Every structure is written in structure tokens, then in C-alpha cells.
Amino acid sequence: MVVRRRAAPPTPWSRDLAEPQIDSSAYVNSFSNIIGDVRIGANVLISPGTSIRADEGFPFYIGDYTNVQDGVVIHGLEKGRVQGDDGQDYSAWIGKNTCITHMALIHGPVYVGDDCFIGFRSTVFNAKVGDGCIVMMHALIQDVEIPPGKYVPSGAVITHQQQADRLPDVQPEDRAFAHHVVEINEALRVGYRCAEDPSCIRPIREEATEAAPATFSINANNELVETTMSLTAETIEQVRSLLRQGYTISLEHADKRRYRSKSWLTAPSIASTNERQVLAELDSRLAEYAGEYVRLIGVDPHAKRRVLEETILRPDGSAPQHKSRAAIRTTAATNGIVATNGLSGEVVEQVRSLLRQGYKIGTEHADKRRFRAKSWITCPQIQATQEQAVFAELSQCLTDHAGEYVRLIGVDANAKRRVLEMIVQRPGDNAPVASSNGHARAVVSNGHVSGNGTGNLSEQIRTILGQGLSIRAEHADKRRYRSKSWLTCDGINGSSEGQLLGQIKQVLTDYPNDYVRLIGVDANAKRRISETIVQRPGSNGVSASAPTVKTPSSNGFAPSSNGRSASYGSNSYGSSSSATLESSVVEQVRSLLRQGYTIGTEHADKRRFRVKSWQPCSPIESTYEGEVLNKLEACLNEHSGEYVRLLGIDTQAKRRVLEQIIQRP
């Protein structure tokens, strides 16, 4: 392998003619330029077209298992240094397991930490990027220090420290994507080194003409060589990646019967962390469990949780073809929310939302008797934090308790409180009705509850009764409606759906020109839980608006000061045809308020939007849903023709948890 590496040129500030120091296990493409005091660690990949010039500022350091992709430029100013992790001064320091992707510019003085991802054509100059940060495409980072674990979106311009401090945290799926890129480039490094070694590539070429796939192992020089080992190259690279990240390796196996029932058996533990010893033990275990399913387990010993479950052998001796995480993410982004493990799209999205916010997932189940008595039984705890593992455990809970009620629990582990209770399965009902904090919530589509007439009324009654609530009714003419002075309807005393439906129909007949609303009452707590308007003057049939759910407060669920429903303008939200807020925005606001966050808004014209110079709208002090929606719509009306974005703010941590554009010119 001919590598273009040269000594630094003699200059007034440097005459030592330092040469690059490249670890023997690194792969440096011959069409890259490396000049001067550049120190390249073990198993680094330097792709074609890169320019790494330590001729003005020096030295440079590139850590183990880092990949520098096509067209990357690394350079440094004569003055200005950063302190590396070894305590020495460097013009440019790039840590371990980091991706510097195509056409990026890294210009010293600069520090990029371990496990970072720098996206296509992004620039980092005179800055420090902490460990575990992800910088997406076409971003500029200059004169700032990015705290560890932060996410920089595509096109961002971060030139002030306040901007850097407000950046959101990296989400698990983003971190998984970055790790996947490292794994792919590590496989490329091994493959390129093998391709330039005739003794390595010849057996592979010969094997390619046969039906059986080639198998590989890693020799003492970290080279990929063909062996009789039954591990595939993909499995070997997966094991190497897990060991590099400090995880331990184990196996589970199952025959066909146990595989169908998801009853895996744990294989004897693999105590070693030495790569070759682990691979040798895995190979012997695969031979021992031939004819069964075998899956590879990656374990985080500190957090005592699994980080990977991947089937690597099937009874026919084949290794399954796995779709990459990047492909899975792309499919999800293209097709929207899709059912996972048999779960509905709504449940999948709710779980993803909870995991993104750092909450834990739990489940509870109850038969019909326990459901009526509100005596739920806790399912086995879901320890996983990876999406797919959580979906699998949640789906297993639904299967185990078919014919029962099952509800999803979102738990804030730090505050030791529940942030969500959502029923995801009912006996004999494949379409779960979501409930939050034990209260009924109708499913809204485009701002309106689907259905009209008695069918929709029956669904409203069924929903309220399903929560163990009793039902009352109130009516008001237009004058009383405006003054919110409702009158109680007599004769609503049924306990079954059929009785209540007949009694409420009679009320609608008795008051054809009045507003009529259903009240869901918690008889034990002696308080109202929901208020749902089911008739309006002049409406044809029954028109049910979204029920009002009382907003949680620190002391439980406090009723509103004047008994208003969650409405703005003259009508309840969800039934007004003049409402400008989309149902998805309303649901997002409700979700934020339920979690105790405050709501804010910002606006920007086209010029300010291009430079990301947003201006705040009038502050929203209220936490009452109706008032928040009023002010949010007022902001949209006031700044029509501009960009408006919704903000979710954690007042205790003094940080933003959401930034979502809800209006465009």
C-alpha cells in the first residue's frame, strides 16, 4: 500500500521536519495526503481524497477506530492549541470511535471528543465538541464549546455559547445511527486491508464461486482472514463493536418450540473480554447448538441492561439477513408510523415519545372485575430502553394477557412519578382507546370526533363507563351557555350502556334547541373527570366535541376556576370550524401540559428564518389548556404570513424540550 505521507515542510515556526506516525492496523488510502506531525491510532480508516496537513498548526491526533471519510480536510492555524485527553497540546484532536463524514472541514484549534459524528460538509473551527455529540449536515460550529451528548441539527449556525448551551440532547436512535456508521466503516477498513493482501483475498474470490458463504476471523495483526469458523463477517464486526464500547457478550439458544414461545435458554457466560477468545468461544457454542436458534446478547455491565439482541444462527445453519438500523429509520421516516410487533401506530408513537424524553416504560393488566374495582396488577418490569426491545416486551405482555385490559405506564424515574397511563388493550377490542392519567380521552381526527348520531353517542357513553365513571347530563340555552350557567338534567340514573343511551336520547328530545353535555363523574373522589358536548342548537343529529379533561396540578387534578371547558373563541376546541390549529398541534400542547411543561411561541419572517433569528411571541403564562390554545391561535393570527414555532419548556431544568414549526408562510 503506497500512502502519500510526507514530512512537514521547513517554515519559520517549525524546522523539525516531523513525519506522520500511523499505526500498522490503520488503513490509509493511497489517494489521501497526510503531511507533518499527524498521529493516527489503531484501526483508523482514512478514505480517498482526504487532506490532513499538519504543516501550519500541529500536532494532530486521530483516535482509535475513528473514520475520516472522502474529501475531509483537517488543518490548523499556526497559533492556538487545545488540550488532548493525554494532557498534551494539539492543534487538532479527534477522539476514538468518531465519524468525520464526507467533505467535512475540521480546522484547528479544535477538539472533537470520543463517539462523535460530524455530518457531511459541516465545519468545526476554533471550537470544542464534547464526547457523544452528533453534528448533522451543513452545520457551522465556531468559537464555542458544545457540551457532551448534544445534537446539532442540519444547517445550524452555532457561533455563540448561548446557542450551544440550548442545543437538545442526542436521542437513543441518533446514537444508534452514529454507532452503525462506525461499524460500517470498521468493516470497510478490514475489507480494504484484506483486498490489498493476496493471501487474504484469493481464498475469498475462490469461495465466492461456491454455494456456502465464506467465514472469517481476525488474526494477530487485526486482519480479516478466512477460517473454518462458523461466524459471519457481520457477526465478527458486531462483536468487535460491542467489546470496543465496553459491553460484555453472551448467548441464548432455543429450539423451534421455545423459539415460538420466546422462551430462550441462557448459554454458559463468556467471561473473557479478549476479542479472539470471545470469537473462539462463540464459534464453539454455535457448533454446540447446531440445529437451534442462537442469538447474540450485548450487555452493559454498569447499567445492568441489554443493548443488543440479534439472532445469528437458525436451525438450517443460516445466519438471518438483518436490515440495518439506518434502513429501519429510513423506512419509518418514509412510511410514517407503522405497526411494530402488532402494536398500533398510536401506541408505537407514544412509546417512542416517552423513550425520547428519558422516561421508563411499564405495563399493568386487569380482568373485568379488577378493572371495575381499579385494582390493576403490574406486569413484569420492562428493563430495556431500546425501542425494538421495548416493543417486543410490550407485545409479549399483550399476548400474555389477551382477553384482559392492559395499560401502558410512562414513569419519570428521577421524580418517581407516573407521567402517562394509557389503555392499549381491552377485552375483545382490537382498537384501544387511549386514556391519560386514568381519564377518558376521545380519539380526534382533524379536530372532530368521528361519527355522528347515536353511534357516536354510544361510543361516548361506552368510553366514559369504561373508565369506571358514572354519567350525568346538563343542558343550557344560548344565554346560559354564554354565561356557563348549566342546568342538571333529571332522569339520568342508569348503570348500563343501553339504559343510559335511552335516557340521554330522551334528554336530547326534551331539549332540542339547547346545548347538552355529558359529565363523567368519579363517584369515589366526588369530582368531575370529563365534560363532553353532545348536542348544539341547530345541529343535525348528535355532534360530540372532544371532552374536557382537567389539567393536572401539583396537588392532583384541580378543576378550572370558572368551570370552563377546554375551548377558545365561542366553541369548544374540536368542534369549531373556524379553528386554525391542527389536531396534531392541539394534541402536542395537551401532551406537554400533561407532563408539567410550559408553552411558548416564537415567530420569524423569511429573512429571520433563514438566519435562525427567531423572536418570542407574547408569553403564555397560563397552564390551562383552553387559555393556552387561545393565546397560541392569537399568535398565529398576529403573525400570519410568517413562520411560527411551538416551544415546550421544562421550567425546572430551564431548557427546551420541544421546538416544532406549526405555521409557514
Residue pairs with C-beta under 8 A, 6 or more apart in sequence:
1 27
1 28
1 30
1 196
2 30
3 22
3 28
3 29
3 30
3 32
3 34
4 30
4 31
4 32
4 33
4 34
5 19
5 20
5 22
5 28
5 33
5 34
5 35
5 38
6 19
6 33
6 34
6 35
6 36
7 17
7 18
7 19
7 35
7 36
8 14
8 16
8 17
8 18
8 19
8 35
8 36
8 37
8 54
8 55
8 58
9 35
9 55
10 17
11 55
11 56
13 78
14 58
16 37
18 36
18 37
18 54
18 58
18 59
19 36
19 37
20 34
20 35
20 36
20 37
20 38
20 39
20 40
21 37
21 38
21 39
21 40
22 28
22 34
22 38
22 40
23 40
23 41
23 42
23 43
23 44
23 64
24 221
25 42
25 43
25 221
25 222
26 40
26 41
26 42
26 43
26 44
26 45
26 46
26 189
27 44
27 45
27 46
27 189
27 192
27 193
28 34
28 40
28 44
28 46
29 46
29 47
29 48
29 50
29 192
31 48
31 49
32 46
32 47
32 48
32 49
32 50
32 51
32 52
33 50
33 51
33 52
33 53
34 40
34 46
34 52
35 52
35 53
35 54
35 55
36 53
36 54
36 55
36 58
36 59
36 60
37 54
37 58
37 59
37 60
38 52
38 54
38 58
38 59
38 60
38 62
39 59
39 60
39 61
39 62
40 46
40 62
41 61
41 62
41 63
41 64
41 65
41 66
41 96
42 64
42 65
42 222
43 64
43 65
43 186
43 189
43 222
44 62
44 63
44 64
44 65
44 66
44 67
44 68
44 189
45 66
45 67
45 68
45 69
45 185
45 186
45 188
45 189
45 192
46 52
46 68
47 67
47 68
47 69
47 70
47 72
48 70
49 70
49 71
50 68
50 69
50 70
50 71
50 72
50 73
50 74
51 72
51 73
51 74
51 75
52 60
52 62
52 68
52 72
52 73
52 74
53 74
53 75
54 60
54 76
54 91
54 92
56 75
56 76
56 77
56 78
57 75
57 76
57 77
57 78
57 79
57 80
57 81
57 91
57 92
57 108
57 109
58 76
58 91
59 90
59 91
60 74
60 76
60 90
60 91
60 92
60 93
60 94
60 108
61 84
61 90
61 92
61 93
61 94
62 68
62 94
63 94
63 95
63 96
63 97
63 98
63 114
64 96
64 97
65 96
65 97
65 182
65 186
65 244
66 94
66 95
66 96
66 97
66 98
66 99
66 100
67 98
67 99
67 100
67 181
67 182
67 185
67 186
67 188
67 189
68 74
68 94
68 100
69 99
69 100
69 101
69 102
69 104
69 185
70 102
70 103
71 102
71 103
72 100
72 101
72 102
72 103
72 104
72 105
72 106
73 104
73 105
73 106
73 107
74 92
74 94
74 100
74 106
74 107
74 108
75 92
75 106
75 107
75 108
76 91
76 92
76 107
76 108
76 109
76 110
77 91
77 107
77 108
77 109
80 91
80 108
80 109
80 126
81 89
81 90
81 91
81 108
81 109
82 89
82 90
82 91
82 92
82 93
82 108
82 109
82 110
82 111
82 128
83 89
83 90
83 111
84 90
84 93
84 111
85 93
85 95
90 108
90 111
91 108
91 109
91 110
92 106
92 107
92 108
92 109
92 110
92 111
93 110
93 111
93 112
94 100
94 106
94 112
95 112
95 113
95 114
95 115
95 116
95 131
96 114
96 115
97 114
97 115
97 182
97 244
97 245
98 112
98 113
98 114
98 115
98 116
98 117
98 118
98 182
99 116
99 117
99 118
99 178
99 181
99 182
99 185
100 106
100 112
100 118
101 117
101 118
101 119
101 120
101 181
102 120
102 121
103 120
103 121
104 118
104 119
104 120
104 121
104 122
104 123
104 124
105 121
105 122
105 123
105 124
105 125
106 112
106 118
106 124
107 123
107 124
107 125
107 126
108 126
109 126
110 124
110 125
110 126
110 127
110 128
110 129
111 127
111 128
111 129
112 118
112 124
112 129
113 128
113 129
113 130
113 131
113 132
113 133
113 148
114 131
114 132
115 131
115 132
115 178
115 179
116 129
116 131
116 132
116 133
116 134
116 135
116 178
117 133
117 134
117 135
117 177
117 178
117 181
118 124
118 129
118 135
119 134
119 135
119 136
119 137
119 138
119 139
119 154
120 137
120 138
121 137
121 138
122 135
122 136
122 137
122 138
122 139
122 140
122 141
123 139
123 140
123 141
123 142
124 135
124 141
124 142
125 141
125 142
125 143
126 142
126 143
127 141
127 142
127 143
127 144
127 145
127 146
128 144
128 145
128 146
129 135
129 141
129 146
130 145
130 146
130 147
130 148
130 149
130 150
131 148
131 149
132 148
132 149
132 170
132 175
133 146
133 148
133 149
133 150
133 151
133 152
133 170
134 150
134 151
134 152
134 170
134 174
134 175
134 178
135 141
135 146
135 152
136 151
136 152
136 153
136 154
136 155
136 156
137 154
137 155
138 154
138 155
139 152
139 153
139 154
139 155
139 156
139 157
139 158
140 156
140 157
140 158
140 159
141 152
141 158
141 164
142 158
142 159
143 159
143 160
144 158
144 159
144 160
144 161
144 163
144 164
145 161
145 164
146 152
146 158
146 164
146 167
147 164
147 165
147 167
149 169
149 170
150 164
150 167
150 168
150 169
150 170
151 167
151 168
151 169
151 170
151 171
151 174
152 158
152 167
156 612
157 163
157 611
157 612
158 164
158 167
166 655
166 656
168 656
168 659
171 356
172 355
172 356
172 385
172 386
172 387
173 325
173 329
173 387
176 325
176 386
177 325
177 326
177 329
179 241
179 245
180 324
180 325
180 326
181 326
182 241
183 237
183 238
183 241
184 324
186 237
186 240
186 241
187 233
187 234
187 237
190 218
190 222
190 223
190 224
190 233
190 237
191 224
193 200
193 223
193 224
194 200
194 201
194 204
194 223
194 224
194 225
195 201
197 223
200 223
200 224
200 225
200 226
203 214
203 226
204 214
204 226
207 213
207 214
207 226
208 214
213 232
214 226
214 233
215 226
215 227
215 228
215 229
215 230
215 231
215 232
215 233
216 224
216 225
216 226
216 227
216 229
216 231
216 232
216 233
216 236
217 224
217 225
217 227
217 229
217 231
217 236
217 276
217 279
218 224
218 225
218 236
218 240
218 275
218 276
218 279
219 225
224 233
229 279
229 283
230 283
230 286
230 287
230 313
231 239
231 279
231 282
231 283
231 286
231 312
232 312
232 319
234 319
234 322
235 282
235 296
235 312
235 319
236 279
238 296
238 308
238 310
239 249
239 275
239 278
239 279
239 282
239 296
240 275
242 248
242 249
242 298
242 307
242 308
243 249
243 273
243 275
243 278
246 300
246 301
247 298
247 299
247 300
247 301
247 307
247 308
248 270
248 273
248 298
248 299
248 301
249 270
249 278
249 282
249 296
249 297
249 298
249 299
250 266
250 267
250 269
250 270
250 297
250 299
251 266
251 267
251 270
251 282
251 285
251 289
251 294
251 295
251 296
251 297
252 264
252 265
252 266
252 267
252 294
252 295
252 297
253 264
253 265
253 267
253 285
253 289
253 292
253 293
253 294
253 295
254 263
254 264
254 265
254 292
254 293
255 291
255 292
255 293
255 315
256 293
256 315
258 264
258 265
259 293
262 396
264 295
267 285
267 289
267 294
270 278
270 281
270 282
272 278
272 281
282 296
285 294
286 294
286 312
286 313
289 313
290 317
291 315
292 313
292 315
293 311
293 313
293 314
293 315
294 311
294 312
294 313
295 309
295 310
295 311
295 312
296 308
296 309
296 310
296 311
296 312
297 306
297 308
297 309
298 306
298 307
298 308
298 309
299 305
299 306
299 307
300 306
300 307
305 383
305 384
305 385
306 383
306 384
306 386
306 389
307 386
309 389
310 322
311 320
312 319
312 320
313 319
314 320
323 331
331 338
332 338
336 345
337 345
337 346
337 348
337 349
338 345
338 348
339 345
339 348
340 348
340 388
340 391
340 395
341 391
341 392
341 394
341 395
342 395
342 398
343 351
343 391
343 394
343 395
343 398
343 424
344 424
344 431
344 432
346 432
346 434
347 394
347 408
347 422
347 424
347 432
348 391
350 408
350 410
350 420
350 422
350 434
351 361
351 387
351 390
351 391
351 394
351 408
352 387
353 591
354 361
354 410
354 419
354 420
355 361
355 385
355 387
355 390
357 595
357 657
359 410
359 411
359 412
359 413
359 419
359 420
360 382
360 385
360 410
360 411
360 412
360 413
361 382
361 390
361 394
361 408
361 409
361 410
361 411
362 378
362 379
362 381
362 382
362 408
362 409
362 410
362 411
363 378
363 379
363 382
363 394
363 397
363 406
363 407
363 408
363 409
364 376
364 377
364 378
364 379
364 406
364 407
364 409
365 376
365 377
365 379
365 397
365 401
365 404
365 405
365 406
365 407
366 375
366 376
366 377
366 404
366 405
367 403
367 404
367 405
368 405
368 427
370 376
370 377
371 405
371 468
372 468
374 468
376 407
379 397
379 400
379 401
379 406
380 393
380 397
382 390
382 393
382 394
384 390
384 393
394 408
394 424
397 406
398 406
398 424
398 425
401 425
402 425
403 427
403 428
404 425
404 427
405 423
405 425
405 426
405 427
406 423
406 424
406 425
407 421
407 422
407 423
407 424
407 435
408 420
408 421
408 422
408 423
408 424
409 418
409 420
409 421
410 418
410 419
410 420
410 421
410 422
411 417
411 418
411 419
412 418
412 419
418 437
419 594
419 595
420 436
420 437
420 594
421 435
421 436
421 437
421 438
422 434
422 435
422 436
423 432
423 433
423 434
423 435
423 466
424 432
424 434
425 432
426 432
426 433
426 466
433 440
433 441
433 443
433 463
433 466
434 441
434 443
435 441
435 467
436 549
436 594
437 552
437 557
437 594
438 467
439 467
439 520
439 529
439 530
439 549
439 550
439 557
440 463
440 464
440 466
440 467
440 469
440 520
440 529
440 530
440 547
440 549
441 546
441 547
441 549
442 449
442 460
442 463
442 532
442 544
442 546
442 547
443 449
443 450
444 546
444 574
444 583
444 586
444 587
445 583
446 582
446 583
447 573
447 574
447 575
447 576
447 579
447 581
447 582
447 583
447 586
448 545
448 574
448 575
449 456
449 460
449 544
449 545
449 546
449 574
450 456
451 459
451 544
452 540
452 541
452 542
452 543
453 541
453 542
454 501
454 505
454 542
456 542
456 544
457 501
457 504
457 505
457 534
457 542
457 544
458 497
458 501
460 518
460 532
460 534
460 544
460 547
461 471
461 497
461 500
461 501
461 504
461 518
462 497
464 471
464 518
464 520
464 530
464 532
465 471
465 497
465 500
467 520
467 529
468 522
469 520
469 521
469 522
469 523
469 529
469 530
470 495
470 520
470 521
470 523
471 492
471 494
471 500
471 504
471 518
471 519
471 520
471 521
472 488
472 489
472 492
472 518
472 519
472 521
473 488
473 489
473 492
473 504
473 507
473 516
473 517
473 518
473 519
474 486
474 487
474 488
474 489
474 516
474 517
474 519
475 486
475 487
475 489
475 507
475 511
475 514
475 515
475 516
475 517
476 484
476 485
476 486
476 487
476 514
476 515
477 513
477 514
477 515
477 537
478 515
478 537
480 486
480 487
481 515
484 562
484 563
484 564
486 517
489 507
489 510
489 511
489 516
491 503
491 506
491 507
492 500
492 503
492 504
492 507
493 503
494 500
494 502
494 503
504 516
504 518
504 534
507 516
508 516
508 534
508 535
508 542
511 535
513 537
513 538
514 535
514 537
515 533
515 535
515 536
515 537
516 533
516 534
516 535
517 531
517 532
517 533
517 534
517 565
518 530
518 531
518 532
518 534
519 528
519 530
519 531
520 528
520 529
520 530
520 531
520 532
520 547
521 527
521 528
521 529
522 528
522 529
527 557
527 559
528 550
528 559
529 549
529 550
529 557
530 547
530 548
530 549
531 547
531 548
531 565
532 544
532 545
532 546
532 547
532 548
533 543
533 544
533 545
533 565
533 572
533 575
534 542
534 543
534 544
535 542
535 543
536 543
536 575
543 575
545 571
545 572
545 573
545 574
545 575
546 566
546 572
546 573
546 574
546 575
548 565
548 566
548 567
548 572
548 625
549 566
549 590
549 625
550 557
550 558
550 559
550 560
551 557
551 558
551 560
551 593
551 594
551 623
551 624
551 625
552 594
552 596
560 624
560 626
564 626
565 572
565 626
566 572
566 573
566 625
566 626
566 629
567 573
567 576
567 626
568 579
568 626
568 627
568 629
568 630
568 633
569 576
569 578
569 579
569 630
569 633
570 576
573 579
573 581
573 586
573 626
573 629
574 583
574 586
579 633
580 633
580 636
580 637
581 629
581 632
581 633
581 636
581 662
582 662
585 632
585 646
585 660
585 662
586 629
588 646
588 648
588 658
588 660
589 599
589 625
589 628
589 629
589 632
589 646
590 625
592 599
592 648
592 657
592 658
593 599
593 623
593 625
593 628
597 648
597 649
597 650
597 651
597 657
597 658
598 620
598 623
598 648
598 649
598 651
599 620
599 628
599 632
599 646
599 647
599 648
599 649
600 616
600 617
600 619
600 620
600 646
600 647
600 648
600 649
601 616
601 617
601 620
601 631
601 632
601 635
601 644
601 645
601 646
601 647
602 614
602 615
602 616
602 617
602 644
602 645
602 647
603 614
603 615
603 617
603 635
603 639
603 642
603 643
603 644
603 645
604 612
604 613
604 614
604 615
604 642
604 643
605 641
605 642
605 643
605 665
606 642
606 643
606 665
608 614
608 615
609 643
614 645
617 635
617 638
617 639
617 644
618 631
618 634
618 635
620 627
620 628
620 631
620 632
622 628
622 631
632 646
635 644
636 644
636 662
636 663
639 663
640 663
641 665
642 663
642 665
643 661
643 663
643 664
643 665
644 661
644 662
644 663
645 659
645 660
645 661
645 662
646 658
646 659
646 660
646 661
646 662
647 656
647 658
647 659
648 656
648 657
648 658
649 655
649 656
649 657
650 656
650 657
